[in-house]
Amino acid sequence: MPEKHTFGILSLTIWLPTLGALLLGFIPRSYVHWHRYIALIFTLATFAVSLSLYFLFSANTFHFQFVESIPWIPQLGIQYKLGIDGISLWLVLLTTFITVIAVWFSFYVGERAKEFMMFMLILETALLGVFSALDLALFYIFFEATLIPMYFLIAIWGSEQKRAYAAIKFFLFTFLGSIFMLVAIIYLCFVVASAEFGRYSFDLLELQALASRGELVSGTVAMWVFAAFAVSFAVKVPFFPLHTWLPDAHTEAPTAGSIILAAIMLKMGTYGFLRFCFPLFPEASLQAAPFMMGLALVGILYGAVMAAVQPDWKRLVAYSSVSHLGFVMLGAFALNHNGLTGSILQSLNHGVSTGALFLLVGMIYERRHTRLFSEYGGLKRQMPMFATLFLIIMLSSVGLPSMNGFIGEFLCLLGAFEAGMEGTVGISMVIPVLAAGGVVLAAVYLLWMFQKAFYGKCENAENRRLRDIKPWEQFLGWSLVLFVFWVGLYPTTFTSKMEASVNALRHQTLLPAGKRPVWSDMNVDINSRGDVVEVLRRTQQGEWTEGRVLVPANHHAQRSMGWVKGEDSQTLARGK
């Protein structure tokens, strides 16, 4: 799509929350209701604007859309460059949707509500910038900007016990991990300057064009640069063993902070692998795949076992995130269509299901001010609507068929099994087989949690005084339940928009240099079968006419036929 040199709909989506935060700054602190409703109005407006991205988005191309490019610091080659594809589209929509839920529930916040809402709105802008930035310097700025509001949300409005410790631990882990990525970004900038352009550039499209020809980095250097990016993203996922900050941050954060952290911020890590590591360092990604899938397996099992022994609602859900995101990484590094599709879809599913669990835990915490299971029991009779919502969301996290968790985990496991059978990434079949056991363990700790809190006798006098959740809280819960069944029963609503981008990512990672599709080359696209094809003509509306097949969709199955040696793609397409 042609680049725009003015602010467009994507910039409006990103900066609208910050405009709301600035407006709140002029309203006196005593006007608590104004702060709440203005913040909610701006998040609802941002969600409405982001929906227009969905309706205007074309699913028939892998190229970035709604691209905006404005020179920012031309001496250093830094641009204000934005754009989204079928992968980032859903993360942008997830961010705007979940932020509405988090801000609305934050009406419970009474102390310093003005500052709380301002931080929430600024955090939304930073998150949307992460998923839209096409300049590495701009991406890093947004990436780091997310730390500041979340740090203050935990440190000021978190639990009284260890909120300062949790906030500092969260900041140090994620900031130190990001330093490695910053060094790698600066190195790539010098590589671009010396390789071809004679100038500094942080443009993702230019970097990927060099990577597609094998001219960016290679060999041992590529592994080191890949590792620098991977460490930064692994901390954010969080990937075992860099996960230790997560349980403390979740436990001490306010409910809205936990929702945003689980539903959106963790996706910054998984998104980073898909957006940067795979297309920029394809050979290194392939070499690292067995190791990364092994760590994903450990995370799946370790997170499940740790969740099963937690006495605290929040810590249990926090460790469940380590396990569920292990499935996301397992599918991503399978590097095939099912695995990558499952990875993206499960990122969305985890955002909704785990965000909903933290929302429901927050509802009970606001009434009882304790999260220990030992303080509960018999809630089913006291709060039947709350119990119904919790049961549905809990079953979606378990992965019950017809719910969102099932289709996501199924595709991740299917991709891992395919990778093991085909040998594309060199893993043993033991990894997907053992990973499937994580589904069983998830049922163990989640069903145990539900039984402990909702069944049995209501012996605690404090619990006998509980009343069911309010209508507006029910609305928040049922809006998330709608998504649970929508994805579970009709996933093509979501997968159809990402097909071209997923196929392009797979081709960019698995194909040899010179054969990889390039984001900046408008003469090439991906057809509905997943083939890389020549574009004969492209209209202003985004429609294009297909020419000859350059790379067949199933090229990975032809590797044993010498594809990696660069044989003619037309020969392979004809099966000769």
N, C-alpha and C positions, 0 to 999 in steps of 0.2 A: 504494500500500500504506500502511496506517496507520503513523504514526511510533511508535517505541518510545522510552520515556524511561529505559530501563535498558540496560546493556551486553548485547549479544547475540552471535551467532555471528561477525559481522563483526569486532567488537572483539576477540573471542578470537583470531581469525586474525591480526589486526594485532599484538597485544601479547604473544602467546605467545613469539615470539623474544626480546623484551626480557626476559621473565621468565627465559628461559634464560641471557641475558647477566648478569643479576643473580645467578643461581645460580653462574655461573662466577666471579664476583667474590669469592665466599667460599671458593673452592678454591685451595689453595696453588699457586704457579706451577710447582713441581717435578712436579706430577701431570699431566704432558703428555697421557698417554693419556685421563685423565678429561676434560680440556678438549675433546679431539677427539670423543670418543664422546657426551658430553653435548650438545655443539653439534649433532652429527648427529642425535641423538634428537629434539631440539627442532625442527629443520628438518623432519624426517620427520613429527613430530606436527602441525606447522603445515600441511604439505602435505595430510595426511589430513583435517584440519579444513576446509581450503579445498575439498577435493573434495565435501564435503557442500553447499557453496554451489552447485556445479554440479548436483547431483541435486535440490536443493530449488528451483532457479531455474526460473521460469515463462517460457517463450519467447513467450507470447501477448500480451505487453504491453511498451510502451516505457517505462513508469514505473519509477522506481528501486525496488529491492527490498532487503530486510534493512535498512531505514532505521532508524537510531538517532539521536535528537536530544536532547541534554542541554544546558541553558544553561551556558555556561562563564564568559564575561565579559559579563553582560547589559547593563552600562552602555554597552558599545561594540557590542552586538548580535552578539557572537561566540559561536558555538555549537560544541559537539563534535557535528558532524553527519556521519554516514556513510551510504553507500548505493552500490549498484552496479547497472548495467544490462547489456545484452548486449555492450557495448563493453568496459567495465571488468572484467567477469567473467573474460574470457580473459587480461587482463593480470595480474590477481591470481593466477590459476592458473599462468601462465608464471613469475611471480616465485617462488612457493613451490616449483615444480618445479626451476627452474634453481638456486635457492639450495641445494637438496639436493645437486645435482651439484657445485657450487662448493665447498661445505663438505667434502664427502667427499674431493674431490681435494686439498683443503688439508691432508690428513693428512701431506703432504710437508713442510709448514711445521714446522720444529723450533725456530727462534729465536722466543721470546716468543709461543708458541702460544696462551697464555691470552688476551692482548690481541687477537691476530689474530681468534680465534673470537668474542670479545665484539664487536669492530667489525663482523664479518660479520652477526651476529644483529641488532645495532642497525640496520645498513643495511637488512636485510630489513624490519624494522618501518617504517622511514621510507618505503621504496618502496611497501609495501602501503598506507600512509596516503595517499600521493599518488594512487593509483588508486581510493581509496574516499571521499575527503573531498568533502563537499557544501557546505562553508563556505569561502569564498575565503581568509579569514585562516588557517583550519586547513590548507587546501591549501598555502598559502605556507610555513607552518611545516614541514610535512612535506617540501615541495619543497627548502627550504634545508637541512633536517636531513640529507638524503642526501649533502651535500657533505662533512660533517665526517668520517664514517668512511671514505669513499673517499679523502679527502685523506691520512689517516694510513696507509691501506693502501698507497698509492703511495709516500709519503714514507719509510716505515719498512721495508716489505718489498719495495719495488721493486728494479729493477736498480741496480747500484752506479754506473753511469755518470752518468745525469742524472735520478735519481729526484726530487731536491729541486726541480729546475727544472720537471720535468713536473708535480709535485704543485701547485706554486704557480701555474703557468700554467693548469692545470685549474680550480683554485679561483677565480682572478681572472676568467677568462672567464665561468664559469657564475654567479658571484656578481654581477659587474657587470651581466650580462644580466638577472638577476632583479630588480635595483633598479628597472628600468623597469616591470616588472610590479607591484611593490609600490606605486609611485606611482599606477599605473592603478587598482589595487584600492582604494586610499584614495579616489581621485576618485569611483569608482563608489559607494562607501559614502555619500559626501555627496550624490550624485545621487539615491540611493534615499531618503535622509532628506528631501530637498527635493521629490521628485517626488510621493510618495504617502503613505508610511508615517509621516512625522514622527519617525522614529527611525533610528538607524544599523542597517544590516543588511549582512552579508556572505553571506547565504543565496543559494546559486546558484539555487535554485528561484524565489525572489522576484525576483532579477535577470532571469532568463529570462522570467518572466511579464511584466515591464515591457518587455523586448526584443520579446516577441511582439506587443505593441501599438504598437511603435515609440516608446516613451516612455523608453527608457534613455538612449541617446545617438544622435545622427544627424549627417549631414553631415561637415564637416571634423573635428569633435570625435571622431566615431566612428572616423575613419581614424587619428587620433593615438592613441586608446586601443587600437585594434586593433594598431597598430604596436608599442606598448609591450609588449603581451602577445606579439606575434609575435616580437619580437627575443629575448625571454627563452626562448621555446620553440625558436626557430631555433638558438640556441647549443647547446641540449641535443640537437637531432636527430642530428648537427649539420648545419645547412643551409649550403651554399656561399653566401658566402665566410667564414662564422663557424666554420669547421671546424678551424682550424689547431691547436687544442689536442688534438685527438683522436689523431693518430698518436703524439705524444710520450707522452700518457697511456697509451695501449695498450701501447706499446713498453716503457715503464719499469714498468708495474704488474705485480704478481705475477699468476700465471695465474688465480687465483680472481677477482682484481680485474678483469682483462680480460674474463672471462666475464660477470660481473655488469654491467660497464660496457656491453659490446656487446649483451648479450641483454635487459637490462632498463632500465638508466638512459637509454639513448638513446630508449627508447619514451616516456619522460616528455615529451619534446618533441612527438612526433607525437600523443600522447594529449591534450596541452594544446590543440593546434589543434582537435581534434575536440570536446573537452569544453567549452571556453570560447570560443574565437574564433568558431567557426561559429554556435552558438546565441545568443551574446550580441551579436555584431556581424555580422549576416547581410549587410547592404548593403555594409559595408566588406570582408567576405570575398569577395563577388562582384566588387567592383571590383578587389581585389588579386589575384584568381585568375590572370589572364594573366601578371602579373609573377612570382608565386610559381611557376607552372608553368614559366616560362622559367628561373628559378633552379634548379628541380628538374632540368630538362634539362641545364643546365650541370654540376650536381653529378653526374649520371649519367655523363656523358662524361668530365669532369675526373677523378672518382674512379677510373674504369676505366683511364684513361691513366696516372695516377700509380701505381696498383697494379701496372701492367705493368712498371714500371722499378725496383721496389724490390728491394734485395738481401737484405732481412730478412723472415722469415716473418711476424712480427707486424705490421710496417708494411704489408706487402701486404694482410693481412686487414683492417687498420684502414682503409686507403683503399678497400677493397672495400665497407666499411660506408657510406662517403660515397656511393658509387654506388648501392648497393641501397636505401638510405633515400631516395634521389632518386626511385625508383619509388614508394615509400610516399607521398611528398608529391605526386607527380604524380597518383596515384589519388585522394588526399584532395581536392585542389582541383579535380578534375573535377566534383565535387559531384553525381554521379549514383549510382545504386544499385550498379552494377558497380565504379565507381571507389572508392567508400567501402568497400564490402565487401572489395575487393582490398587497399586500404590497411591495413585492420585485420588481414586474414589474412596479408599480407606482413610486417607488424610481428611477428606470432607466428613466421612462418617464419624471418625474419632472426634473431630471438632464439634459435631452436633451431639453425639451420645455422651461423651465425657464432659462437654460443657453443660449438658443437661443434668448430669449427675452432680456436678458441683453446684448448679443452681438449686437443685432439690435439697442437697445437704445444707446449703445456705438458708433455705426456708426453715428447716428444722432447727438450725443453729440460732437463728434470730428469735426463736421461741423458747429454746432451752439453754442456750449459751454453753453447750457442751457437745463434744463430738465423740465421746467414748461410747462404745457399744454397750458397756456394762450399765450405762445409765438409761438404757432404753428397753423396749419389749412391749408387745401388745399394741403397737401403733396402728395396726390395721383397723381395729375397732374405733379408736379415737379419731383417726384421720383417714377415712376410706378413700377420698379423692386423691389425697397425697400418696397413699399406698398404691392406688391404681397407676398413677403416673410413674411412680418409682419402679413398679414392676415392669411396665412396658419399656422404659429406658434401660433398666437392668438387663432385660432379655435382648435388647438390641445390642448391648455391649457383649453379651454372651455369644451372639452370632446366630440367633434363632432364624431359620428360614422364613422368608417373607419380610424380614426386617433388614435395615441398611447394613448392619454389621456382617451379615452372612455373605452378601454378594461381594463386599470388599475383601474379606479374608479369603473367600473362595478363590477369587481371581489372583490374589497374591500367592496362595499356595499352588494354584494351577500353574502360574508362571514359574514358580520354583521347581515344580515337578518337571515341567517342560525343559527347563534349563538343565536339570540333572539328566534327563533322558537324551537330549540332543547334544550335550557336551559343549554348548556354546561358551559357557563361562568356567568350565572345568570344576564343577562341584560334585560331591558325592550325593547319591540319593538319600543318604542318611540325614542330611540337613532338612529337606522338606518333610521327611517322615517324622522326625522328632519335633519339628515346628508344629505339625498338626496336633501334637499332644498339648500345645499351649492352649488350643481351643477348649480342651477338656478341663484344663486347670482354671481357665477363666470361669467356666461354669461353677467350679468348686468354690472359689472365693466370693463370687458375686451372689450365688445362691445362699452361701453361708451368711453373708452380710444381710441379705433380705430376711432370712429366717430369724437371725439374732435380733433385729430391730423391730420387725413387724409382727412376729408371731409370739406365742407364749402369753403369760399373764402380764397384765399392766399393773405391776406391783409398786412402782415408784409413784408417790403422790403427785410429784411435779408433772408427770405424764398424764395423769387423770384430768388435769386442768386444761390440757391442750385442745384447741379447736382446729377444725380443718382449714386448709389454706384458703385465702381470699380469692374472689373471682378474678381479679387482675393477675394474681399469681397462677391461677389455673390457666388463664389465657396464655401466659408465657410458656407454661409446660406443654400445653396442647399444640402450640405452634411448632415446638420442636418434635413432638410426636408425629405431626403431619409429615415432616421431612423424613422421619424414620421409616414410615410405610411407603412414602413416595419413592424413595431410593430402592427400598426392598422389593417393591412390586413393579416398578417401571424405571429401571436404571438407565435405559437408553436416553431418557431426557437429559441425563448428565454426561453419559459417555459419548453421545453423538457429537457434541461440541468439541471434544478433545481428541477425536480419532486422528485427524490429520497431524496434529502436534505430537501425539504419541508415536505415530509412525515415523515422523521426521526425526524425533529424538532417538528412536531405535536405529534408524539408518545412520544418523550422525555418529553414533557410538560404535556400531558394529562394522561399518564399511571401511575399506582401506582408503588411505589418502588419495584424493583426486576423484573419488566416487561419492563423497558425502554431500547431501543437499545443503545449500547455503541459504541462510536467512535473507541475505541481501541480494540474492540472485532471483529476480522476478521472472526469469525465463524458465524456471524449474518449479514444480509443485508436486503435491501428493494427491493421487486420485482416490476414489472411494474404496478401491481394492488394496490400497497401501503401497502401490507402485510409485517410484519416483519417475515423473514423466516430464517431457518437454512441453512448454507452454507456447502455442502458436500465436495466440492473441488473448489479450486481457482487457476487459472493459473497465470504465471508471467505477462501475457498480461492484467490481470484484469478481465478476464471472470470467471464466477463462476456457479456452478451447484446448483440448488435450491432443498432444502429438505422440511421438514415439515413446516407448518405455525405455527409460535409461537404466533403471535398476528394478528388478522384480521384487514384489513384496516379501517373498519367502527366500530371499538371498541367504539368510542364515542357514537354511537347510542345504544349501549348495556348497557350503564351505569345504566339504570333503572332495568336491569336484574341482577344486583349484581356484575358487573365487578369490581367496585371499592373495592369490598370485596375480590378480588383475585381469582375469579373462573377460572377454567382451560381454557386457550385460545383455545384449540382444541374443547372444548365444544361449545364455542361461535362461532368459525369458522364454525362449522356444523349447527349453528343456534338452538342448543338444549337448 
